[in-house]
């Protein structure tokens, strides 16, 4: 099955701003409280993080995801 995405669509996806959890690096974050333009509380559905701080740097999020996976796997017996 051929990939129907043009190079322009791929570049547009890369430029989109994503929000990342500062604890685990997940993109499954949402506004838990408040208005987006005011001081808001963000919440992560993956790890339960709740706070005003949120990441938009994908490279840093990848590093956080790797560290989170290491910590989670080390906790299991």
PDB file of N, CA, C, O and CB in Angstrom:
ATOM      1  N   UNK A   1       0.841  -1.175   0.000  1.00  0.00           N
ATOM      2  CA  UNK A   1       0.000   0.000   0.000  1.00  0.00           C
ATOM      3  C   UNK A   1       0.892   1.246   0.000  1.00  0.00           C
ATOM      4  O   UNK A   1       1.676   1.430   0.931  1.00  0.00           O
ATOM      5  CB  UNK A   1      -0.960  -0.006   1.222  1.00  0.00           C
ATOM      6  N   UNK A   2       0.796   2.084  -0.994  1.00  0.00           N
ATOM      7  CA  UNK A   2       1.668   3.252  -1.092  1.00  0.00           C
ATOM      8  C   UNK A   2       1.327   4.306  -0.042  1.00  0.00           C
ATOM      9  O   UNK A   2       0.184   4.426   0.400  1.00  0.00           O
ATOM     10  CB  UNK A   2       1.572   3.859  -2.483  1.00  0.00           C
ATOM     11  N   UNK A   3       2.335   5.052   0.338  1.00  0.00           N
ATOM     12  CA  UNK A   3       2.156   6.137   1.288  1.00  0.00           C
ATOM     13  C   UNK A   3       1.630   7.342   0.514  1.00  0.00           C
ATOM     14  O   UNK A   3       2.300   7.836  -0.393  1.00  0.00           O
ATOM     15  CB  UNK A   3       3.496   6.474   2.040  1.00  0.00           C
ATOM     16  N   UNK A   4       0.420   7.824   0.871  1.00  0.00           N
ATOM     17  CA  UNK A   4      -0.198   8.913   0.122  1.00  0.00           C
ATOM     18  C   UNK A   4       0.153  10.298   0.660  1.00  0.00           C
ATOM     19  O   UNK A   4      -0.420  11.295   0.219  1.00  0.00           O
ATOM     20  CB  UNK A   4      -1.685   8.742   0.126  1.00  0.00           C
ATOM     21  N   UNK A   5       1.082  10.370   1.603  1.00  0.00           N
ATOM     22  CA  UNK A   5       1.460  11.666   2.149  1.00  0.00           C
ATOM     23  C   UNK A   5       2.525  12.317   1.278  1.00  0.00           C
ATOM     24  O   UNK A   5       3.551  11.710   0.970  1.00  0.00           O
ATOM     25  CB  UNK A   5       1.963  11.520   3.591  1.00  0.00           C
ATOM     26  N   UNK A   6       2.272  13.538   0.893  1.00  0.00           N
ATOM     27  CA  UNK A   6       3.245  14.290   0.112  1.00  0.00           C
ATOM     28  C   UNK A   6       4.314  14.844   1.048  1.00  0.00           C
ATOM     29  O   UNK A   6       4.099  14.928   2.258  1.00  0.00           O
ATOM     30  CB  UNK A   6       2.556  15.436  -0.684  1.00  0.00           C
ATOM     31  N   UNK A   7       5.456  15.220   0.499  1.00  0.00           N
ATOM     32  CA  UNK A   7       6.509  15.808   1.343  1.00  0.00           C
ATOM     33  C   UNK A   7       6.033  17.039   2.115  1.00  0.00           C
ATOM     34  O   UNK A   7       6.477  17.274   3.238  1.00  0.00           O
ATOM     35  CB  UNK A   7       7.705  16.184   0.488  1.00  0.00           C
ATOM     36  N   UNK A   8       5.132  17.827   1.518  1.00  0.00           N
ATOM     37  CA  UNK A   8       4.617  19.013   2.207  1.00  0.00           C
ATOM     38  C   UNK A   8       3.796  18.631   3.434  1.00  0.00           C
ATOM     39  O   UNK A   8       3.875  19.302   4.463  1.00  0.00           O
ATOM     40  CB  UNK A   8       3.769  19.854   1.254  1.00  0.00           C
ATOM     41  N   UNK A   9       3.011  17.562   3.335  1.00  0.00           N
ATOM     42  CA  UNK A   9       2.225  17.107   4.480  1.00  0.00           C
ATOM     43  C   UNK A   9       3.132  16.603   5.592  1.00  0.00           C
ATOM     44  O   UNK A   9       2.867  16.842   6.770  1.00  0.00           O
ATOM     45  CB  UNK A   9       1.247  16.006   4.057  1.00  0.00           C
ATOM     46  N   UNK A  10       4.185  15.917   5.226  1.00  0.00           N
ATOM     47  CA  UNK A  10       5.130  15.398   6.213  1.00  0.00           C
ATOM     48  C   UNK A  10       5.809  16.552   6.935  1.00  0.00           C
ATOM     49  O   UNK A  10       5.944  16.521   8.158  1.00  0.00           O
ATOM     50  CB  UNK A  10       6.182  14.486   5.542  1.00  0.00           C
ATOM     51  N   UNK A  11       6.238  17.571   6.195  1.00  0.00           N
ATOM     52  CA  UNK A  11       6.878  18.744   6.803  1.00  0.00           C
ATOM     53  C   UNK A  11       5.908  19.477   7.719  1.00  0.00           C
ATOM     54  O   UNK A  11       6.305  19.955   8.782  1.00  0.00           O
ATOM     55  CB  UNK A  11       7.400  19.698   5.718  1.00  0.00           C
ATOM     56  N   UNK A  12       4.644  19.573   7.324  1.00  0.00           N
ATOM     57  CA  UNK A  12       3.647  20.250   8.157  1.00  0.00           C
ATOM     58  C   UNK A  12       3.464  19.516   9.478  1.00  0.00           C
ATOM     59  O   UNK A  12       3.312  20.146  10.525  1.00  0.00           O
ATOM     60  CB  UNK A  12       2.302  20.351   7.416  1.00  0.00           C
ATOM     61  N   UNK A  13       3.479  18.184   9.433  1.00  0.00           N
ATOM     62  CA  UNK A  13       3.352  17.404  10.662  1.00  0.00           C
ATOM     63  C   UNK A  13       4.540  17.641  11.584  1.00  0.00           C
ATOM     64  O   UNK A  13       4.381  17.731  12.801  1.00  0.00           O
ATOM     65  CB  UNK A  13       3.228  15.913  10.340  1.00  0.00           C
ATOM     66  N   UNK A  14       5.731  17.742  11.002  1.00  0.00           N
ATOM     67  CA  UNK A  14       6.933  17.959  11.802  1.00  0.00           C
ATOM     68  C   UNK A  14       6.898  19.317  12.496  1.00  0.00           C
ATOM     69  O   UNK A  14       7.407  19.460  13.608  1.00  0.00           O
ATOM     70  CB  UNK A  14       8.180  17.850  10.926  1.00  0.00           C
ATOM     71  N   UNK A  15       6.302  20.313  11.846  1.00  0.00           N
ATOM     72  CA  UNK A  15       6.285  21.668  12.388  1.00  0.00           C
ATOM     73  C   UNK A  15       5.180  21.877  13.426  1.00  0.00           C
ATOM     74  O   UNK A  15       5.220  22.857  14.170  1.00  0.00           O
ATOM     75  CB  UNK A  15       6.120  22.663  11.264  1.00  0.00           C
ATOM     76  N   UNK A  16       4.201  20.982  13.489  1.00  0.00           N
ATOM     77  CA  UNK A  16       3.118  21.122  14.453  1.00  0.00           C
ATOM     78  C   UNK A  16       3.653  21.110  15.872  1.00  0.00           C
ATOM     79  O   UNK A  16       4.553  20.335  16.196  1.00  0.00           O
ATOM     80  CB  UNK A  16       2.092  20.012  14.270  1.00  0.00           C
ATOM     81  N   UNK A  17       3.112  21.948  16.701  1.00  0.00           N
ATOM     82  CA  UNK A  17       3.552  21.993  18.099  1.00  0.00           C
ATOM     83  C   UNK A  17       2.810  20.919  18.892  1.00  0.00           C
ATOM     84  O   UNK A  17       1.580  20.869  18.892  1.00  0.00           O
ATOM     85  CB  UNK A  17       3.307  23.406  18.719  1.00  0.00           C
ATOM     86  N   UNK A  18       3.567  20.072  19.561  1.00  0.00           N
ATOM     87  CA  UNK A  18       2.986  19.059  20.419  1.00  0.00           C
ATOM     88  C   UNK A  18       3.304  19.399  21.857  1.00  0.00           C
ATOM     89  O   UNK A  18       4.321  20.029  22.145  1.00  0.00           O
ATOM     90  CB  UNK A  18       3.503  17.654  20.057  1.00  0.00           C
ATOM     91  N   UNK A  19       2.440  18.985  22.751  1.00  0.00           N
ATOM     92  CA  UNK A  19       2.664  19.152  24.179  1.00  0.00           C
ATOM     93  C   UNK A  19       3.110  17.811  24.736  1.00  0.00           C
ATOM     94  O   UNK A  19       2.585  16.765  24.356  1.00  0.00           O
ATOM     95  CB  UNK A  19       1.378  19.674  24.907  1.00  0.00           C
ATOM     96  N   UNK A  20       4.092  17.846  25.648  1.00  0.00           N
ATOM     97  CA  UNK A  20       4.635  16.630  26.242  1.00  0.00           C
ATOM     98  C   UNK A  20       4.610  16.730  27.755  1.00  0.00           C
ATOM     99  O   UNK A  20       4.798  17.808  28.319  1.00  0.00           O
ATOM    100  CB  UNK A  20       6.064  16.372  25.747  1.00  0.00           C
ATOM    101  N   UNK A  21       4.379  15.612  28.401  1.00  0.00           N
ATOM    102  CA  UNK A  21       4.425  15.539  29.856  1.00  0.00           C
ATOM    103  C   UNK A  21       5.879  15.684  30.309  1.00  0.00           C
ATOM    104  O   UNK A  21       6.754  15.014  29.760  1.00  0.00           O
ATOM    105  CB  UNK A  21       3.807  14.199  30.373  1.00  0.00           C
ATOM    106  N   UNK A  22       6.161  16.547  31.301  1.00  0.00           N
ATOM    107  CA  UNK A  22       7.538  16.704  31.772  1.00  0.00           C
ATOM    108  C   UNK A  22       8.025  15.551  32.647  1.00  0.00           C
ATOM    109  O   UNK A  22       9.215  15.463  32.951  1.00  0.00           O
ATOM    110  CB  UNK A  22       7.661  17.986  32.538  1.00  0.00           C
ATOM    111  N   UNK A  23       7.122  14.674  33.049  1.00  0.00           N
ATOM    112  CA  UNK A  23       7.507  13.541  33.894  1.00  0.00           C
ATOM    113  C   UNK A  23       7.845  12.303  33.069  1.00  0.00           C
ATOM    114  O   UNK A  23       8.875  11.667  33.291  1.00  0.00           O
ATOM    115  CB  UNK A  23       6.388  13.215  34.875  1.00  0.00           C
ATOM    116  N   UNK A  24       6.964  11.959  32.104  1.00  0.00           N
ATOM    117  CA  UNK A  24       7.171  10.721  31.343  1.00  0.00           C
ATOM    118  C   UNK A  24       7.378  10.939  29.845  1.00  0.00           C
ATOM    119  O   UNK A  24       7.752   9.999  29.144  1.00  0.00           O
ATOM    120  CB  UNK A  24       5.999   9.811  31.545  1.00  0.00           C
ATOM    121  N   UNK A  25       7.146  12.160  29.330  1.00  0.00           N
ATOM    122  CA  UNK A  25       7.351  12.444  27.912  1.00  0.00           C
ATOM    123  C   UNK A  25       6.173  12.098  27.022  1.00  0.00           C
ATOM    124  O   UNK A  25       6.272  12.230  25.802  1.00  0.00           O
ATOM    125  CB  UNK A  25       8.537  11.713  27.434  1.00  0.00           C
ATOM    126  N   UNK A  26       5.065  11.661  27.592  1.00  0.00           N
ATOM    127  CA  UNK A  26       3.892  11.281  26.814  1.00  0.00           C
ATOM    128  C   UNK A  26       3.239  12.502  26.168  1.00  0.00           C
ATOM    129  O   UNK A  26       3.332  13.613  26.689  1.00  0.00           O
ATOM    130  CB  UNK A  26       2.882  10.550  27.699  1.00  0.00           C
ATOM    131  N   UNK A  27       2.582  12.288  25.035  1.00  0.00           N
ATOM    132  CA  UNK A  27       1.815  13.357  24.395  1.00  0.00           C
ATOM    133  C   UNK A  27       0.357  13.322  24.824  1.00  0.00           C
ATOM    134  O   UNK A  27      -0.436  14.149  24.373  1.00  0.00           O
ATOM    135  CB  UNK A  27       1.913  13.247  22.877  1.00  0.00           C
ATOM    136  N   UNK A  28      -0.005  12.393  25.675  1.00  0.00           N
ATOM    137  CA  UNK A  28      -1.391  12.248  26.133  1.00  0.00           C
ATOM    138  C   UNK A  28      -1.650  13.173  27.322  1.00  0.00           C
ATOM    139  O   UNK A  28      -1.943  12.718  28.427  1.00  0.00           O
ATOM    140  CB  UNK A  28      -1.691  10.775  26.518  1.00  0.00           C
ATOM    141  N   UNK A  29      -1.535  14.490  27.071  1.00  0.00           N
ATOM    142  CA  UNK A  29      -1.757  15.498  28.102  1.00  0.00           C
ATOM    143  C   UNK A  29      -2.945  16.367  27.707  1.00  0.00           C
ATOM    144  O   UNK A  29      -3.237  16.529  26.522  1.00  0.00           O
ATOM    145  CB  UNK A  29      -0.488  16.366  28.315  1.00  0.00           C
ATOM    146  N   UNK A  30      -3.625  16.922  28.700  1.00  0.00           N
ATOM    147  CA  UNK A  30      -4.785  17.765  28.442  1.00  0.00           C
ATOM    148  C   UNK A  30      -4.886  18.830  29.524  1.00  0.00           C
ATOM    149  O   UNK A  30      -4.283  18.704  30.590  1.00  0.00           O
ATOM    150  CB  UNK A  30      -6.081  16.922  28.381  1.00  0.00           C
ATOM    151  N   UNK A  31      -5.659  19.887  29.241  1.00  0.00           N
ATOM    152  CA  UNK A  31      -5.892  20.919  30.242  1.00  0.00           C
ATOM    153  C   UNK A  31      -6.811  20.352  31.298  1.00  0.00           C
ATOM    154  O   UNK A  31      -7.958  20.011  31.010  1.00  0.00           O
ATOM    155  CB  UNK A  31      -6.493  22.205  29.610  1.00  0.00           C
ATOM    156  N   UNK A  32      -6.323  20.250  32.507  1.00  0.00           N
ATOM    157  CA  UNK A  32      -7.127  19.703  33.587  1.00  0.00           C
ATOM    158  C   UNK A  32      -7.991  20.779  34.226  1.00  0.00           C
ATOM    159  O   UNK A  32      -9.058  20.493  34.768  1.00  0.00           O
ATOM    160  CB  UNK A  32      -6.235  19.054  34.635  1.00  0.00           C
ATOM    161  N   UNK A  33      -7.518  22.019  34.158  1.00  0.00           N
ATOM    162  CA  UNK A  33      -8.246  23.092  34.816  1.00  0.00           C
ATOM    163  C   UNK A  33      -7.768  24.427  34.277  1.00  0.00           C
ATOM    164  O   UNK A  33      -6.590  24.589  33.957  1.00  0.00           O
ATOM    165  CB  UNK A  33      -8.068  23.026  36.348  1.00  0.00           C
ATOM    166  N   UNK A  34      -8.680  25.382  34.175  1.00  0.00           N
ATOM    167  CA  UNK A  34      -8.301  26.732  33.767  1.00  0.00           C
ATOM    168  C   UNK A  34      -8.450  26.954  32.276  1.00  0.00           C
ATOM    169  O   UNK A  34      -8.828  26.058  31.521  1.00  0.00           O
ATOM    170  CB  UNK A  34      -6.885  27.015  34.176  1.00  0.00           C
ATOM    171  N   UNK A  35      -8.144  28.157  31.885  1.00  0.00           N
ATOM    172  CA  UNK A  35      -8.211  28.547  30.486  1.00  0.00           C
ATOM    173  C   UNK A  35      -6.823  28.394  29.872  1.00  0.00           C
ATOM    174  O   UNK A  35      -5.827  28.653  30.547  1.00  0.00           O
ATOM    175  CB  UNK A  35      -8.735  30.008  30.333  1.00  0.00           C
ATOM    176  N   UNK A  36      -6.735  27.980  28.616  1.00  0.00           N
ATOM    177  CA  UNK A  36      -5.429  27.762  27.989  1.00  0.00           C
ATOM    178  C   UNK A  36      -4.539  29.004  27.972  1.00  0.00           C
ATOM    179  O   UNK A  36      -3.318  28.873  28.057  1.00  0.00           O
ATOM    180  CB  UNK A  36      -5.623  27.279  26.584  1.00  0.00           C
ATOM    181  N   UNK A  37      -5.107  30.191  27.865  1.00  0.00           N
ATOM    182  CA  UNK A  37      -4.283  31.390  27.801  1.00  0.00           C
ATOM    183  C   UNK A  37      -3.905  31.915  29.186  1.00  0.00           C
ATOM    184  O   UNK A  37      -3.067  32.811  29.287  1.00  0.00           O
ATOM    185  CB  UNK A  37      -5.006  32.466  27.028  1.00  0.00           C
ATOM    186  N   UNK A  38      -4.497  31.385  30.247  1.00  0.00           N
ATOM    187  CA  UNK A  38      -4.163  31.762  31.615  1.00  0.00           C
ATOM    188  C   UNK A  38      -3.310  30.663  32.236  1.00  0.00           C
ATOM    189  O   UNK A  38      -2.993  29.673  31.576  1.00  0.00           O
ATOM    190  CB  UNK A  38      -5.446  32.011  32.457  1.00  0.00           C
ATOM    191  N   UNK A  39      -2.934  30.833  33.512  1.00  0.00           N
ATOM    192  CA  UNK A  39      -2.212  29.765  34.205  1.00  0.00           C
ATOM    193  C   UNK A  39      -3.122  28.558  34.275  1.00  0.00           C
ATOM    194  O   UNK A  39      -4.165  28.604  34.928  1.00  0.00           O
ATOM    195  CB  UNK A  39      -1.753  30.208  35.635  1.00  0.00           C
ATOM    196  N   UNK A  40      -2.757  27.521  33.639  1.00  0.00           N
ATOM    197  CA  UNK A  40      -3.580  26.320  33.570  1.00  0.00           C
ATOM    198  C   UNK A  40      -2.885  25.162  34.253  1.00  0.00           C
ATOM    199  O   UNK A  40      -1.670  25.165  34.448  1.00  0.00           O
ATOM    200  CB  UNK A  40      -3.898  25.964  32.119  1.00  0.00           C
ATOM    201  N   UNK A  41      -3.673  24.186  34.608  1.00  0.00           N
ATOM    202  CA  UNK A  41      -3.123  22.933  35.104  1.00  0.00           C
ATOM    203  C   UNK A  41      -3.254  21.900  34.003  1.00  0.00           C
ATOM    204  O   UNK A  41      -4.331  21.699  33.441  1.00  0.00           O
ATOM    205  CB  UNK A  41      -3.842  22.465  36.408  1.00  0.00           C
ATOM    206  N   UNK A  42      -2.151  21.256  33.707  1.00  0.00           N
ATOM    207  CA  UNK A  42      -2.117  20.187  32.717  1.00  0.00           C
ATOM    208  C   UNK A  42      -2.119  18.856  33.449  1.00  0.00           C
ATOM    209  O   UNK A  42      -1.641  18.756  34.579  1.00  0.00           O
ATOM    210  CB  UNK A  42      -0.874  20.314  31.787  1.00  0.00           C
ATOM    211  N   UNK A  43      -2.659  17.838  32.798  1.00  0.00           N
ATOM    212  CA  UNK A  43      -2.641  16.506  33.385  1.00  0.00           C
ATOM    213  C   UNK A  43      -2.257  15.488  32.323  1.00  0.00           C
ATOM    214  O   UNK A  43      -2.661  15.593  31.165  1.00  0.00           O
ATOM    215  CB  UNK A  43      -4.012  16.157  34.006  1.00  0.00           C
ATOM    216  N   UNK A  44      -1.463  14.493  32.743  1.00  0.00           N
ATOM    217  CA  UNK A  44      -1.034  13.421  31.852  1.00  0.00           C
ATOM    218  C   UNK A  44      -1.857  12.175  32.157  1.00  0.00           C
ATOM    219  O   UNK A  44      -1.965  11.763  33.312  1.00  0.00           O
ATOM    220  CB  UNK A  44       0.492  13.134  32.007  1.00  0.00           C
ATOM    221  N   UNK A  45      -2.430  11.586  31.130  1.00  0.00           N
ATOM    222  CA  UNK A  45      -3.221  10.371  31.318  1.00  0.00           C
ATOM    223  C   UNK A  45      -2.338   9.142  31.529  1.00  0.00           C
ATOM    224  O   UNK A  45      -2.807   8.131  32.052  1.00  0.00           O
ATOM    225  CB  UNK A  45      -4.132  10.150  30.118  1.00  0.00           C
ATOM    226  N   UNK A  46      -1.076   9.216  31.132  1.00  0.00           N
ATOM    227  CA  UNK A  46      -0.193   8.053  31.238  1.00  0.00           C
ATOM    228  C   UNK A  46       0.382   7.888  32.644  1.00  0.00           C
ATOM    229  O   UNK A  46       0.333   6.798  33.214  1.00  0.00           O
ATOM    230  CB  UNK A  46       0.941   8.170  30.233  1.00  0.00           C
ATOM    231  N   UNK A  47       0.932   8.980  33.207  1.00  0.00           N
ATOM    232  CA  UNK A  47       1.605   8.855  34.506  1.00  0.00           C
ATOM    233  C   UNK A  47       0.884   9.573  35.641  1.00  0.00           C
ATOM    234  O   UNK A  47       1.237   9.396  36.807  1.00  0.00           O
ATOM    235  CB  UNK A  47       3.004   9.388  34.402  1.00  0.00           C
ATOM    236  N   UNK A  48      -0.126  10.382  35.312  1.00  0.00           N
ATOM    237  CA  UNK A  48      -0.867  11.084  36.347  1.00  0.00           C
ATOM    238  C   UNK A  48      -0.296  12.441  36.732  1.00  0.00           C
ATOM    239  O   UNK A  48      -0.819  13.093  37.637  1.00  0.00           O
ATOM    240  CB  UNK A  48      -0.935  10.239  37.546  1.00  0.00           C
ATOM    241  N   UNK A  49       0.769  12.880  36.061  1.00  0.00           N
ATOM    242  CA  UNK A  49       1.341  14.201  36.352  1.00  0.00           C
ATOM    243  C   UNK A  49       0.258  15.255  36.266  1.00  0.00           C
ATOM    244  O   UNK A  49      -0.598  15.207  35.383  1.00  0.00           O
ATOM    245  CB  UNK A  49       2.497  14.537  35.377  1.00  0.00           C
ATOM    246  N   UNK A  50       0.295  16.210  37.186  1.00  0.00           N
ATOM    247  CA  UNK A  50      -0.631  17.338  37.155  1.00  0.00           C
ATOM    248  C   UNK A  50       0.141  18.584  37.585  1.00  0.00           C
ATOM    249  O   UNK A  50       0.667  18.637  38.696  1.00  0.00           O
ATOM    250  CB  UNK A  50      -1.880  17.088  38.084  1.00  0.00           C
ATOM    251  N   UNK A  51       0.208  19.576  36.714  1.00  0.00           N
ATOM    252  CA  UNK A  51       0.927  20.795  37.038  1.00  0.00           C
ATOM    253  C   UNK A  51       0.837  21.824  35.925  1.00  0.00           C
ATOM    254  O   UNK A  51       0.266  21.565  34.865  1.00  0.00           O
ATOM    255  CB  UNK A  51       2.369  20.483  37.328  1.00  0.00           C
ATOM    256  N   UNK A  52       1.410  22.993  36.179  1.00  0.00           N
ATOM    257  CA  UNK A  52       1.363  24.093  35.224  1.00  0.00           C
ATOM    258  C   UNK A  52       2.456  23.986  34.163  1.00  0.00           C
ATOM    259  O   UNK A  52       2.344  24.590  33.097  1.00  0.00           O
ATOM    260  CB  UNK A  52       1.485  25.414  35.953  1.00  0.00           C
ATOM    261  N   UNK A  53       3.497  23.233  34.443  1.00  0.00           N
ATOM    262  CA  UNK A  53       4.636  23.115  33.529  1.00  0.00           C
ATOM    263  C   UNK A  53       4.372  22.037  32.490  1.00  0.00           C
ATOM    264  O   UNK A  53       3.924  20.941  32.829  1.00  0.00           O
ATOM    265  CB  UNK A  53       5.929  22.802  34.307  1.00  0.00           C
ATOM    266  N   UNK A  54       4.649  22.343  31.211  1.00  0.00           N
ATOM    267  CA  UNK A  54       4.456  21.383  30.121  1.00  0.00           C
ATOM    268  C   UNK A  54       5.581  21.595  29.096  1.00  0.00           C
ATOM    269  O   UNK A  54       6.057  22.716  28.920  1.00  0.00           O
ATOM    270  CB  UNK A  54       3.032  21.553  29.450  1.00  0.00           C
ATOM    271  N   UNK A  55       5.995  20.534  28.434  1.00  0.00           N
ATOM    272  CA  UNK A  55       7.085  20.619  27.452  1.00  0.00           C
ATOM    273  C   UNK A  55       6.545  20.748  26.039  1.00  0.00           C
ATOM    274  O   UNK A  55       5.466  20.246  25.725  1.00  0.00           O
ATOM    275  CB  UNK A  55       7.992  19.391  27.549  1.00  0.00           C
ATOM    276  N   UNK A  56       7.301  21.423  25.195  1.00  0.00           N
ATOM    277  CA  UNK A  56       7.001  21.483  23.766  1.00  0.00           C
ATOM    278  C   UNK A  56       8.207  21.072  22.939  1.00  0.00           C
ATOM    279  O   UNK A  56       8.181  21.199  21.715  1.00  0.00           O
ATOM    280  CB  UNK A  56       6.551  22.888  23.372  1.00  0.00           C
ATOM    281  N   UNK A  57       9.254  20.585  23.572  1.00  0.00           N
ATOM    282  CA  UNK A  57      10.482  20.166  22.895  1.00  0.00           C
ATOM    283  C   UNK A  57      10.445  18.655  22.693  1.00  0.00           C
ATOM    284  O   UNK A  57      10.538  17.900  23.661  1.00  0.00           O
ATOM    285  CB  UNK A  57      11.746  20.586  23.711  1.00  0.00           C
ATOM    286  N   UNK A  58      10.310  18.206  21.454  1.00  0.00           N
ATOM    287  CA  UNK A  58      10.211  16.784  21.158  1.00  0.00           C
ATOM    288  C   UNK A  58      11.462  15.995  21.488  1.00  0.00           C
ATOM    289  O   UNK A  58      11.365  14.842  21.909  1.00  0.00           O
ATOM    290  CB  UNK A  58       9.888  16.600  19.729  1.00  0.00           C
ATOM    291  N   UNK A  59      12.641  16.589  21.306  1.00  0.00           N
ATOM    292  CA  UNK A  59      13.887  15.881  21.615  1.00  0.00           C
ATOM    293  C   UNK A  59      13.997  15.604  23.107  1.00  0.00           C
ATOM    294  O   UNK A  59      14.383  14.507  23.510  1.00  0.00           O
ATOM    295  CB  UNK A  59      15.101  16.692  21.139  1.00  0.00           C
ATOM    296  N   UNK A  60      13.664  16.581  23.919  1.00  0.00           N
ATOM    297  CA  UNK A  60      13.692  16.401  25.363  1.00  0.00           C
ATOM    298  C   UNK A  60      12.649  15.370  25.786  1.00  0.00           C
ATOM    299  O   UNK A  60      12.898  14.570  26.689  1.00  0.00           O
ATOM    300  CB  UNK A  60      13.447  17.741  26.079  1.00  0.00           C
ATOM    301  N   UNK A  61      11.493  15.384  25.145  1.00  0.00           N
ATOM    302  CA  UNK A  61      10.444  14.418  25.467  1.00  0.00           C
ATOM    303  C   UNK A  61      10.898  12.991  25.176  1.00  0.00           C
ATOM    304  O   UNK A  61      10.578  12.082  25.942  1.00  0.00           O
ATOM    305  CB  UNK A  61       9.171  14.733  24.679  1.00  0.00           C
ATOM    306  N   UNK A  62      11.634  12.776  24.090  1.00  0.00           N
ATOM    307  CA  UNK A  62      12.140  11.436  23.778  1.00  0.00           C
ATOM    308  C   UNK A  62      13.083  10.943  24.864  1.00  0.00           C
ATOM    309  O   UNK A  62      13.035   9.776  25.253  1.00  0.00           O
ATOM    310  CB  UNK A  62      12.855  11.433  22.423  1.00  0.00           C
ATOM    311  N   UNK A  63      13.946  11.837  25.355  1.00  0.00           N
ATOM    312  CA  UNK A  63      14.856  11.463  26.441  1.00  0.00           C
ATOM    313  C   UNK A  63      14.075  11.120  27.705  1.00  0.00           C
ATOM    314  O   UNK A  63      14.403  10.159  28.400  1.00  0.00           O
ATOM    315  CB  UNK A  63      15.855  12.600  26.726  1.00  0.00           C
ATOM    316  N   UNK A  64      13.041  11.905  28.001  1.00  0.00           N
ATOM    317  CA  UNK A  64      12.210  11.634  29.174  1.00  0.00           C
ATOM    318  C   UNK A  64      11.497  10.290  29.045  1.00  0.00           C
ATOM    319  O   UNK A  64      11.388   9.547  30.020  1.00  0.00           O
ATOM    320  CB  UNK A  64      11.185  12.756  29.372  1.00  0.00           C
ATOM    321  N   UNK A  65      11.008   9.976  27.838  1.00  0.00           N
ATOM    322  CA  UNK A  65      10.332   8.697  27.616  1.00  0.00           C
ATOM    323  C   UNK A  65      11.270   7.534  27.883  1.00  0.00           C
ATOM    324  O   UNK A  65      10.873   6.544  28.498  1.00  0.00           O
ATOM    325  CB  UNK A  65       9.790   8.616  26.189  1.00  0.00           C
ATOM    326  N   UNK A  66      12.510   7.642  27.427  1.00  0.00           N
ATOM    327  CA  UNK A  66      13.489   6.571  27.655  1.00  0.00           C
ATOM    328  C   UNK A  66      13.760   6.396  29.145  1.00  0.00           C
ATOM    329  O   UNK A  66      13.793   5.270  29.643  1.00  0.00           O
ATOM    330  CB  UNK A  66      14.806   6.871  26.911  1.00  0.00           C
ATOM    331  N   UNK A  67      13.952   7.504  29.858  1.00  0.00           N
ATOM    332  CA  UNK A  67      14.202   7.440  31.301  1.00  0.00           C
ATOM    333  C   UNK A  67      12.996   6.880  32.044  1.00  0.00           C
ATOM    334  O   UNK A  67      13.145   6.098  32.983  1.00  0.00           O
ATOM    335  CB  UNK A  67      14.554   8.829  31.846  1.00  0.00           C
ATOM    336  N   UNK A  68      11.804   7.281  31.624  1.00  0.00           N
ATOM    337  CA  UNK A  68      10.570   6.806  32.259  1.00  0.00           C
ATOM    338  C   UNK A  68      10.439   5.290  32.092  1.00  0.00           C
ATOM    339  O   UNK A  68      10.095   4.584  33.041  1.00  0.00           O
ATOM    340  CB  UNK A  68       9.333   7.525  31.655  1.00  0.00           C
ATOM    341  N   UNK A  69      10.711   4.799  30.895  1.00  0.00           N
ATOM    342  CA  UNK A  69      10.622   3.358  30.646  1.00  0.00           C
ATOM    343  C   UNK A  69      11.621   2.594  31.504  1.00  0.00           C
ATOM    344  O   UNK A  69      11.300   1.529  32.032  1.00  0.00           O
ATOM    345  CB  UNK A  69      10.863   3.054  29.163  1.00  0.00           C
ATOM    346  N   UNK A  70      12.837   3.135  31.648  1.00  0.00           N
ATOM    347  CA  UNK A  70      13.839   2.479  32.491  1.00  0.00           C
ATOM    348  C   UNK A  70      13.358   2.398  33.934  1.00  0.00           C
ATOM    349  O   UNK A  70      13.477   1.352  34.571  1.00  0.00           O
ATOM    350  CB  UNK A  70      15.180   3.228  32.421  1.00  0.00           C
ATOM    351  N   UNK A  71      12.812   3.505  34.454  1.00  0.00           N
ATOM    352  CA  UNK A  71      12.335   3.521  35.840  1.00  0.00           C
ATOM    353  C   UNK A  71      11.162   2.574  36.043  1.00  0.00           C
ATOM    354  O   UNK A  71      11.089   1.880  37.057  1.00  0.00           O
ATOM    355  CB  UNK A  71      11.930   4.935  36.243  1.00  0.00           C
ATOM    356  N   UNK A  72      10.248   2.541  35.088  1.00  0.00           N
ATOM    357  CA  UNK A  72       9.066   1.679  35.207  1.00  0.00           C
ATOM    358  C   UNK A  72       9.478   0.214  35.168  1.00  0.00           C
ATOM    359  O   UNK A  72       8.971  -0.590  35.951  1.00  0.00           O
ATOM    360  CB  UNK A  72       8.052   1.979  34.079  1.00  0.00           C
ATOM    361  N   UNK A  73      10.390  -0.145  34.271  1.00  0.00           N
ATOM    362  CA  UNK A  73      10.818  -1.539  34.164  1.00  0.00           C
ATOM    363  C   UNK A  73      11.660  -1.968  35.354  1.00  0.00           C
ATOM    364  O   UNK A  73      11.633  -3.141  35.727  1.00  0.00           O
ATOM    365  CB  UNK A  73      11.601  -1.748  32.883  1.00  0.00           C
ATOM    366  N   UNK A  74      12.405  -1.052  35.960  1.00  0.00           N
ATOM    367  CA  UNK A  74      13.204  -1.392  37.136  1.00  0.00           C
ATOM    368  C   UNK A  74      12.337  -1.640  38.361  1.00  0.00           C
ATOM    369  O   UNK A  74      12.738  -2.383  39.257  1.00  0.00           O
ATOM    370  CB  UNK A  74      14.198  -0.286  37.428  1.00  0.00           C
ATOM    371  N   UNK A  75      11.151  -1.030  38.418  1.00  0.00           N
ATOM    372  CA  UNK A  75      10.251  -1.217  39.557  1.00  0.00           C
ATOM    373  C   UNK A  75       9.615  -2.603  39.562  1.00  0.00           C
ATOM    374  O   UNK A  75       9.283  -3.129  40.624  1.00  0.00           O
ATOM    375  CB  UNK A  75       9.164  -0.154  39.544  1.00  0.00           C
ATOM    376  N   UNK A  76       9.444  -3.192  38.390  1.00  0.00           N
ATOM    377  CA  UNK A  76       8.788  -4.502  38.298  1.00  0.00           C
ATOM    378  C   UNK A  76       9.731  -5.591  38.789  1.00  0.00           C
ATOM    379  O   UNK A  76      10.922  -5.570  38.478  1.00  0.00           O
ATOM    380  CB  UNK A  76       8.340  -4.795  36.843  1.00  0.00           C
ATOM    381  N   UNK A  77       9.196  -6.556  39.567  1.00  0.00           N
ATOM    382  CA  UNK A  77      10.045  -7.655  40.083  1.00  0.00           C
ATOM    383  C   UNK A  77      10.478  -8.627  39.009  1.00  0.00           C
ATOM    384  O   UNK A  77      11.189  -9.590  39.297  1.00  0.00           O
ATOM    385  CB  UNK A  77       9.313  -8.416  41.161  1.00  0.00           C
TER     386      UNK A  77
END
